[in-house]
Amino acid sequence: MIAFEPISADPGLLRRAFGCFPSGVTAVCALVDGEPVGMAASSFTSVSVTPPLVSVCFQESSATWPRLRDRPRLGISVLAEGHDDICMNLSRKCDDRFADIAWDHAAHGGVFVHDATAWLECSLYSEVPAGDHTVALLEIHGLRADPEAAPLVFHGSRFRRLAAI
């Protein structure tokens, strides 16, 4: 018989369990008043082909998502292997997250990290409250992808590499 620990006994237990699922890491970015604003997000997933939708989850306490949600376009960069430092910069609570990050922007203001495995130009489709997070559904308007590039993988609270089988 399997016995389970109650989540209320240790809130870190749930985080450790979530960390057992490997995820890619994205940068969600846009120009705000002519300057790049963005953050790292590992809670990214494809949602729908018609209409083309992806989702990203943001903590309710995020100071960055409120600055991004009303932008005409958001840039989603699927970070590549070797983008560890970029991910860490975009995760910090500091004024210049883009120091030492090579980036570019599209005509409608989405900001994209150089050498990502995929770039998605998106706009906010809808938001769904979900506990201490908001699930943002984003509609894809344009994209570029390099499926041969190895993605940045986050698992067990650290970055890892994929291995071919």
Residue frames as a rotation matrix with the C-alpha (Angstrom) as fourth column:
MET 1
0.587 0.809 0.000 0.00
0.809 -0.587 0.000 0.00
0.000 0.000 -1.000 0.00
ILE 2
-0.342 -0.669 0.660 1.30
0.636 -0.682 -0.361 3.48
0.691 0.297 0.659 -0.86
ALA 3
0.309 0.364 -0.879 1.33
0.890 -0.436 0.132 6.05
-0.335 -0.823 -0.459 1.93
PHE 4
0.117 -0.190 0.975 1.32
0.620 -0.753 -0.221 9.79
0.776 0.630 0.030 1.17
GLU 5
-0.658 -0.346 -0.669 2.60
0.730 -0.510 -0.454 12.71
-0.184 -0.787 0.588 3.19
PRO 6
0.526 0.848 -0.073 0.05
0.811 -0.525 -0.258 15.49
-0.257 0.077 -0.963 3.70
ILE 7
0.085 -0.470 0.879 1.06
0.684 -0.614 -0.394 18.65
0.725 0.634 0.269 1.84
SER 8
0.753 0.286 0.593 0.23
-0.143 -0.807 0.572 20.79
0.642 -0.516 -0.567 4.86
ALA 9
0.845 -0.462 -0.270 3.02
0.467 0.389 0.795 19.09
-0.263 -0.797 0.544 6.84
ASP 10
-0.178 -0.949 -0.261 5.74
0.412 -0.313 0.856 20.61
-0.894 0.044 0.447 4.65
PRO 11
0.721 0.517 -0.461 5.02
-0.141 -0.542 -0.829 23.23
-0.678 0.662 -0.318 1.95
GLY 12
-0.096 -0.854 -0.511 8.46
-0.881 -0.166 0.443 22.52
-0.464 0.493 -0.736 0.44
LEU 13
-0.423 0.008 0.906 7.30
0.085 0.996 0.031 18.96
-0.902 0.090 -0.422 -0.27
LEU 14
0.640 0.727 0.248 5.03
0.373 -0.012 -0.928 20.18
-0.672 0.686 -0.279 -3.06
ARG 15
0.635 -0.489 -0.598 7.83
-0.708 -0.678 -0.197 22.26
-0.309 0.548 -0.777 -4.59
ARG 16
-0.448 -0.826 0.343 10.13
-0.612 0.562 0.557 19.22
-0.652 0.040 -0.757 -4.54
ALA 17
-0.089 0.500 0.861 7.44
0.437 0.797 -0.418 17.13
-0.895 0.339 -0.289 -6.23
PHE 18
0.885 0.389 -0.255 6.90
-0.013 -0.528 -0.849 19.80
-0.465 0.755 -0.463 -8.91
GLY 19
0.260 -0.891 -0.373 10.68
-0.872 -0.382 0.305 19.83
-0.414 0.246 -0.876 -9.42
CYS 20
-0.255 -0.301 0.919 10.58
-0.011 0.951 0.309 16.16
-0.967 0.069 -0.246 -10.44
PHE 21
0.610 0.508 0.608 8.99
0.631 0.153 -0.761 17.20
-0.480 0.847 -0.227 -13.73
PRO 22
-0.524 -0.850 -0.053 11.58
0.627 -0.427 0.652 18.58
-0.577 0.308 0.756 -16.16
SER 23
0.683 0.730 -0.028 10.62
0.528 -0.520 -0.671 21.72
-0.505 0.444 -0.741 -18.03
GLY 24
-0.084 -0.614 0.785 12.03
0.877 -0.419 -0.234 24.02
0.473 0.669 0.574 -20.61
VAL 25
-0.117 0.002 -0.993 12.61
0.670 -0.738 -0.081 27.64
-0.733 -0.675 0.085 -19.73
THR 26
0.215 0.261 0.941 11.29
0.894 -0.441 -0.082 30.66
0.394 0.859 -0.328 -21.58
ALA 27
-0.810 -0.302 -0.503 11.94
0.446 -0.874 -0.193 34.37
-0.382 -0.380 0.842 -21.49
VAL 28
0.238 0.916 0.323 8.77
0.970 -0.244 -0.022 36.48
0.059 0.318 -0.946 -21.66
CYS 29
-0.455 -0.625 -0.635 9.76
0.605 -0.740 0.295 39.99
-0.654 -0.250 0.714 -22.76
ALA 30
0.444 0.536 0.718 8.61
0.874 -0.435 -0.216 43.23
0.196 0.724 -0.661 -24.38
LEU 31
-0.696 -0.571 0.436 9.62
0.489 -0.821 -0.294 46.84
0.526 0.009 0.850 -24.80
VAL 32
0.469 0.746 -0.472 8.12
0.882 -0.366 0.297 49.13
0.049 -0.556 -0.830 -22.15
ASP 33
0.907 -0.098 -0.409 8.83
-0.041 -0.988 0.148 52.82
-0.418 -0.117 -0.901 -22.69
GLY 34
0.716 -0.601 -0.355 11.59
-0.568 -0.206 -0.797 51.84
0.406 0.772 -0.489 -25.13
GLU 35
-0.334 -0.842 0.424 13.42
-0.940 0.264 -0.218 49.57
0.072 -0.471 -0.879 -22.67
PRO 36
-0.264 0.227 -0.938 13.37
-0.207 0.936 0.284 45.75
0.942 0.270 -0.200 -22.49
VAL 37
-0.217 0.294 0.931 11.35
-0.967 0.063 -0.246 44.28
-0.131 -0.954 0.270 -19.64
GLY 38
0.207 0.313 -0.927 11.11
-0.548 0.822 0.155 40.56
0.811 0.476 0.342 -19.07
MET 39
0.076 -0.128 0.989 11.29
-0.929 0.351 0.117 37.52
-0.362 -0.928 -0.092 -16.88
ALA 40
-0.834 -0.339 -0.435 12.05
-0.454 0.870 0.192 33.82
0.313 0.358 -0.880 -16.99
ALA 41
0.133 0.895 0.425 9.18
-0.949 0.239 -0.207 31.34
-0.287 -0.376 0.881 -16.89
SER 42
-0.890 -0.453 -0.038 9.40
-0.450 0.864 0.227 27.56
-0.070 0.220 -0.973 -16.71
SER 43
-0.431 0.819 0.380 5.64
0.209 0.500 -0.840 27.02
-0.878 -0.282 -0.387 -16.58
PHE 44
-0.316 0.209 -0.925 5.23
-0.853 -0.490 0.181 27.27
-0.416 0.846 0.333 -20.36
THR 45
-0.531 0.129 0.838 3.20
0.252 0.968 0.010 24.84
-0.809 0.217 -0.546 -22.47
SER 46
-0.938 0.318 -0.137 1.56
-0.208 -0.199 0.958 24.52
0.278 0.927 0.253 -25.84
VAL 47
-0.560 0.808 0.180 -2.24
-0.270 0.027 -0.962 24.71
-0.783 -0.588 0.203 -25.64
SER 48
0.434 0.843 0.319 -3.93
0.234 0.237 -0.943 24.83
-0.870 0.484 -0.095 -29.05
VAL 49
-0.633 -0.567 0.527 -3.19
0.643 -0.006 0.766 24.79
-0.431 0.824 0.368 -32.78
THR 50
-0.610 0.520 0.597 -6.47
0.314 -0.533 0.785 26.48
0.727 0.667 0.162 -33.75
PRO 51
0.885 -0.409 0.221 -6.29
-0.246 -0.815 -0.524 29.19
0.395 0.410 -0.822 -32.56
PRO 52
0.147 -0.912 -0.383 -2.53
0.423 0.408 -0.809 29.03
0.894 -0.043 0.446 -31.96
LEU 53
0.705 0.193 0.682 -2.18
-0.493 -0.559 0.667 29.34
0.510 -0.807 -0.299 -28.17
VAL 54
-0.283 -0.721 -0.632 0.45
0.382 0.520 -0.764 28.75
0.880 -0.458 0.128 -25.51
SER 55
0.846 0.523 0.099 0.23
0.116 -0.362 0.925 29.30
0.520 -0.771 -0.367 -21.75
VAL 56
-0.429 -0.903 0.003 2.58
0.249 -0.121 -0.961 30.74
0.868 -0.412 0.277 -19.17
CYS 57
0.594 0.611 -0.523 1.95
0.658 0.004 0.753 30.99
0.462 -0.791 -0.400 -15.40
PHE 58
-0.339 -0.642 0.688 2.95
0.047 -0.742 -0.669 34.00
0.940 -0.194 0.281 -13.32
GLN 59
-0.534 0.105 -0.839 2.95
0.841 0.169 -0.514 34.43
0.088 -0.980 -0.178 -9.55
GLU 60
0.564 0.809 0.167 0.33
0.745 -0.586 0.318 36.87
0.355 -0.055 -0.933 -8.29
SER 61
0.637 -0.381 -0.670 3.16
0.388 -0.593 0.706 38.68
-0.667 -0.709 -0.230 -6.51
SER 62
-0.116 -0.728 0.676 5.03
0.981 0.021 0.190 39.31
-0.153 0.686 0.712 -9.79
ALA 63
0.144 0.075 -0.987 5.93
0.128 -0.990 -0.057 42.95
-0.981 -0.118 -0.152 -10.36
THR 64
-0.800 -0.552 -0.236 6.92
-0.178 -0.157 0.971 42.22
-0.573 0.819 0.027 -13.97
TRP 65
-0.627 0.591 0.508 3.76
0.772 0.560 0.300 40.61
-0.107 0.580 -0.807 -15.38
PRO 66
0.374 0.807 -0.458 1.61
0.660 -0.578 -0.479 43.72
-0.651 -0.123 -0.749 -14.72
ARG 67
-0.039 -0.481 -0.876 4.14
-0.358 -0.812 0.461 45.72
-0.933 0.331 -0.140 -16.78
LEU 68
-0.911 -0.413 0.005 3.95
-0.174 0.396 0.901 43.23
-0.374 0.820 -0.433 -19.67
ARG 69
-0.465 0.755 0.462 0.30
0.578 0.655 -0.488 42.18
-0.671 0.040 -0.740 -19.84
ASP 70
0.525 0.764 -0.375 -0.92
0.239 -0.555 -0.797 45.25
-0.817 0.329 -0.474 -21.77
ARG 71
-0.458 -0.744 -0.486 1.86
-0.377 -0.332 0.865 45.32
-0.805 0.580 -0.128 -24.38
PRO 72
0.359 0.625 -0.693 0.63
-0.896 0.021 -0.444 44.88
-0.263 0.780 0.568 -27.98
ARG 73
0.661 -0.213 -0.720 3.09
-0.223 0.860 -0.459 41.99
0.717 0.464 0.521 -28.44
LEU 74
0.597 -0.518 0.612 5.15
-0.616 0.194 0.764 39.82
-0.515 -0.833 -0.204 -26.14
GLY 75
0.151 -0.627 -0.765 8.25
-0.766 0.415 -0.491 37.95
0.625 0.659 -0.417 -27.18
ILE 76
0.804 0.012 0.594 8.57
-0.408 0.738 0.538 34.39
-0.432 -0.675 0.598 -25.95
SER 77
0.093 -0.840 -0.534 12.10
-0.857 0.206 -0.473 33.01
0.508 0.501 -0.701 -26.34
VAL 78
0.994 0.102 -0.049 12.48
-0.071 0.899 0.433 29.29
0.088 -0.427 0.900 -25.66
LEU 79
0.473 -0.870 0.136 15.92
-0.846 -0.406 0.347 29.37
-0.247 -0.279 -0.928 -24.06
ALA 80
0.681 -0.332 -0.652 18.68
-0.269 0.715 -0.645 27.14
0.681 0.615 0.398 -25.37
GLU 81
0.716 -0.558 -0.420 21.35
0.698 0.567 0.437 25.06
-0.005 -0.606 0.796 -23.69
GLY 82
-0.377 -0.916 0.133 23.98
0.890 -0.399 -0.220 27.50
0.254 0.036 0.966 -22.44
HIS 83
-0.159 0.415 0.896 21.43
0.032 -0.905 0.424 30.20
0.987 0.097 0.131 -21.57
ASP 84
0.061 0.159 -0.985 21.74
0.909 0.399 0.121 29.40
0.413 -0.903 -0.120 -17.84
ASP 85
-0.730 -0.433 -0.528 23.09
0.630 -0.726 -0.277 32.86
-0.264 -0.535 0.803 -16.98
ILE 86
-0.813 0.512 0.279 20.39
-0.187 -0.682 0.707 34.56
0.552 0.523 0.650 -19.07
CYS 87
0.091 0.874 -0.477 17.72
0.376 0.413 0.829 32.63
0.922 -0.255 -0.291 -17.18
MET 88
-0.100 -0.196 -0.976 19.25
0.995 0.001 -0.102 33.60
0.021 -0.981 0.195 -13.84
ASN 89
-0.966 -0.256 -0.030 19.48
0.254 -0.966 0.038 37.30
-0.038 0.029 0.999 -14.88
LEU 90
-0.550 0.819 0.163 15.82
-0.275 -0.362 0.891 37.31
0.788 0.445 0.424 -15.93
SER 91
0.182 0.595 -0.783 14.85
0.601 0.564 0.567 35.69
0.779 -0.573 -0.255 -12.62
ARG 92
-0.618 -0.535 -0.576 16.53
0.779 -0.315 -0.542 38.30
0.108 -0.784 0.611 -10.42
LYS 93
0.664 0.728 -0.170 14.79
0.748 -0.651 0.133 41.18
-0.014 -0.215 -0.976 -8.75
CYS 94
-0.313 -0.798 -0.515 16.99
0.596 -0.587 0.548 43.96
-0.740 -0.135 0.659 -10.12
ASP 95
0.259 0.419 -0.870 16.73
-0.251 -0.841 -0.479 47.00
-0.933 0.343 -0.113 -12.36
ASP 96
0.121 -0.300 -0.946 18.80
-0.981 -0.181 -0.068 45.83
-0.151 0.936 -0.316 -15.33
ARG 97
0.431 0.132 0.893 17.93
-0.201 0.978 -0.047 42.21
-0.880 -0.159 0.448 -16.01
PHE 98
0.971 0.044 0.236 19.15
0.215 0.274 -0.937 42.64
-0.106 0.961 0.257 -19.60
ALA 99
0.425 -0.900 -0.094 22.76
-0.840 -0.431 0.331 43.49
-0.338 -0.062 -0.939 -18.73
ASP 100
-0.576 -0.809 0.119 24.99
-0.665 0.548 0.508 41.22
-0.476 0.213 -0.853 -20.81
ILE 101
-0.087 0.589 0.803 22.02
0.382 0.764 -0.520 39.67
-0.920 0.261 -0.291 -22.67
ALA 102
-0.961 -0.185 -0.204 22.04
-0.131 -0.344 0.930 39.85
-0.243 0.921 0.306 -26.47
TRP 103
-0.205 0.964 0.169 18.49
0.593 0.260 -0.762 40.65
-0.778 -0.056 -0.625 -27.57
ASP 104
-0.988 0.067 0.142 16.48
0.077 -0.577 0.813 42.19
0.136 0.814 0.565 -30.38
HIS 105
-0.435 0.895 -0.095 12.91
0.000 -0.106 -0.994 43.32
-0.900 -0.433 0.046 -30.81
ALA 106
-0.494 0.410 0.766 10.17
0.867 0.298 0.400 43.01
-0.064 0.862 -0.503 -33.42
ALA 107
-0.691 0.205 0.693 8.11
0.244 -0.837 0.490 45.82
0.681 0.508 0.528 -34.93
HIS 108
0.302 0.928 0.218 5.26
-0.020 -0.223 0.975 45.50
0.953 -0.299 -0.049 -32.39
GLY 109
0.240 -0.274 0.931 7.57
-0.834 -0.550 0.053 45.50
0.498 -0.789 -0.360 -29.35
GLY 110
1.000 0.020 -0.007 8.18
-0.014 0.882 0.471 41.85
0.015 -0.471 0.882 -28.52
VAL 111
0.264 -0.958 0.112 11.72
-0.965 -0.262 0.032 41.34
-0.001 -0.117 -0.993 -27.22
PHE 112
0.969 0.056 -0.241 13.66
-0.107 0.973 -0.204 38.18
0.223 0.224 0.949 -28.13
VAL 113
0.447 -0.843 0.298 16.83
-0.436 0.086 0.896 36.62
-0.781 -0.530 -0.330 -26.72
HIS 114
0.171 -0.495 -0.852 19.49
-0.970 0.068 -0.234 35.80
0.174 0.866 -0.469 -29.33
ASP 115
-0.622 -0.569 -0.538 20.16
-0.588 0.793 -0.159 32.13
0.517 0.217 -0.828 -30.11
ALA 116
-0.247 0.637 0.730 16.95
-0.737 0.366 -0.568 30.78
-0.629 -0.678 0.380 -28.53
THR 117
-0.839 -0.026 0.544 15.55
0.222 0.895 0.386 27.49
-0.497 0.445 -0.745 -29.85
ALA 118
-0.234 0.795 0.560 12.26
0.916 -0.012 0.400 29.18
0.325 0.607 -0.726 -30.75
TRP 119
-0.967 0.077 -0.243 10.77
0.006 -0.945 -0.326 32.67
-0.255 -0.316 0.914 -30.81
LEU 120
-0.274 0.940 0.201 7.03
0.946 0.226 0.232 33.24
0.172 0.254 -0.952 -30.56
GLU 121
-0.966 0.090 0.244 5.49
-0.103 -0.994 -0.039 36.66
0.239 -0.063 0.969 -31.10
CYS 122
-0.457 0.788 -0.412 2.32
0.827 0.547 0.129 36.67
0.327 -0.282 -0.902 -28.98
SER 123
-0.567 0.370 0.736 -0.44
-0.477 -0.876 0.073 38.79
0.672 -0.310 0.673 -27.51
LEU 124
-0.896 0.285 0.340 -2.54
-0.234 0.348 -0.908 38.20
-0.377 -0.893 -0.245 -24.43
TYR 125
-0.657 0.704 -0.270 -5.59
0.019 0.373 0.927 36.08
0.754 0.604 -0.259 -25.32
SER 126
0.558 0.791 0.252 -7.00
-0.247 -0.132 0.960 35.67
0.792 -0.598 0.122 -21.80
GLU 127
-0.648 -0.692 0.319 -6.03
-0.508 0.080 -0.858 35.23
0.568 -0.718 -0.403 -18.15
VAL 128
0.431 0.730 -0.530 -7.31
0.008 0.585 0.811 32.69
0.902 -0.354 0.246 -15.64
PRO 129
0.093 -0.386 0.918 -6.77
-0.961 -0.277 -0.019 33.08
0.262 -0.880 -0.396 -11.87
ALA 130
0.536 0.010 -0.844 -5.26
-0.012 1.000 0.004 29.89
0.844 0.009 0.536 -10.45
GLY 131
0.586 -0.280 -0.760 -4.43
0.805 0.314 0.504 29.92
0.098 -0.907 0.410 -6.74
ASP 132
0.438 -0.503 -0.745 -1.33
0.261 -0.722 0.641 32.03
-0.860 -0.475 -0.184 -6.14
HIS 133
-0.733 -0.660 0.165 -0.70
0.314 -0.113 0.943 32.28
-0.603 0.743 0.290 -9.90
THR 134
0.321 0.738 -0.593 -2.32
-0.526 -0.382 -0.760 33.63
-0.788 0.556 0.265 -13.04
VAL 135
-0.210 -0.300 0.930 -2.43
0.632 0.684 0.364 31.44
-0.746 0.665 0.046 -16.14
ALA 136
-0.008 0.133 -0.991 -1.92
-0.554 -0.826 -0.106 33.66
-0.832 0.548 0.080 -19.17
LEU 137
0.292 0.139 0.946 -3.10
0.684 0.661 -0.308 32.26
-0.669 0.737 0.098 -22.49
LEU 138
-0.160 -0.480 -0.863 -1.11
-0.335 -0.796 0.505 33.86
-0.929 0.370 -0.033 -25.29
GLU 139
0.833 0.453 0.316 -2.07
0.181 0.317 -0.931 33.89
-0.522 0.833 0.183 -28.97
ILE 140
-0.220 -0.958 0.182 0.83
0.437 0.070 0.897 33.30
-0.872 0.277 0.403 -31.38
HIS 141
0.727 0.444 -0.524 1.04
-0.189 -0.605 -0.774 35.74
-0.660 0.661 -0.356 -34.31
GLY 142
0.676 -0.579 -0.455 4.44
-0.529 0.049 -0.847 34.75
0.513 0.814 -0.273 -35.73
LEU 143
0.794 -0.412 0.447 7.30
-0.194 0.525 0.828 32.41
-0.577 -0.744 0.337 -34.97
ARG 144
0.283 -0.782 -0.555 10.79
-0.743 0.186 -0.642 31.19
0.606 0.594 -0.529 -35.78
ALA 145
0.797 0.020 0.604 12.10
-0.466 0.656 0.594 27.83
-0.384 -0.755 0.532 -34.61
ASP 146
-0.042 -0.841 -0.540 15.30
-0.844 0.319 -0.431 25.78
0.535 0.437 -0.723 -34.68
PRO 147
0.849 0.508 0.144 14.33
-0.504 0.698 0.509 22.26
0.158 -0.505 0.849 -33.58
GLU 148
0.502 -0.744 -0.441 17.97
0.368 0.646 -0.669 21.14
0.782 0.174 0.598 -33.87
ALA 149
-0.302 -0.609 0.734 19.10
-0.439 -0.594 -0.674 23.51
0.846 -0.525 -0.088 -31.10
ALA 150
-0.408 0.089 -0.909 19.24
0.664 0.712 -0.228 21.89
0.627 -0.696 -0.350 -27.66
PRO 151
0.440 0.672 0.595 16.85
0.026 -0.672 0.740 23.46
0.897 -0.310 -0.314 -25.11
LEU 152
-0.689 -0.481 0.542 17.66
-0.508 -0.214 -0.835 24.67
0.518 -0.850 -0.097 -21.62
VAL 153
0.133 0.710 -0.691 16.12
0.174 0.670 0.722 22.12
0.976 -0.217 -0.034 -19.23
PHE 154
-0.426 -0.161 0.890 15.24
-0.787 -0.419 -0.453 22.79
0.446 -0.893 0.052 -15.58
HIS 155
0.450 0.518 -0.727 14.83
-0.063 0.831 0.553 19.79
0.891 -0.203 0.407 -13.28
GLY 156
0.500 -0.218 -0.838 15.32
0.810 0.461 0.363 19.29
0.307 -0.860 0.407 -9.54
SER 157
0.898 -0.029 -0.440 16.12
0.189 -0.876 0.444 22.98
-0.398 -0.481 -0.781 -9.00
ARG 158
-0.106 -0.940 -0.323 19.03
-0.160 -0.305 0.939 22.98
-0.981 0.152 -0.118 -11.44
PHE 159
0.415 0.169 -0.894 19.79
-0.876 -0.194 -0.442 23.13
-0.248 0.966 0.067 -15.16
ARG 160
0.049 -0.330 0.943 20.34
0.006 0.944 0.330 19.90
-0.999 -0.011 0.048 -17.04
ARG 161
-0.552 -0.259 -0.793 21.09
-0.789 -0.145 0.597 18.68
-0.270 0.955 -0.124 -20.55
LEU 162
0.697 0.716 0.041 19.05
-0.625 0.634 -0.455 16.36
-0.352 0.291 0.890 -22.74
ALA 163
-0.511 -0.812 0.281 20.71
-0.517 0.552 0.654 13.15
-0.687 0.189 -0.702 -23.81
ALA 164
0.005 0.468 -0.884 19.89
-0.963 0.240 0.121 11.38
0.269 0.850 0.452 -27.06
ILE 165
0.077 0.106 0.991 18.73
-0.531 0.846 -0.049 7.80
-0.844 -0.523 0.122 -26.64
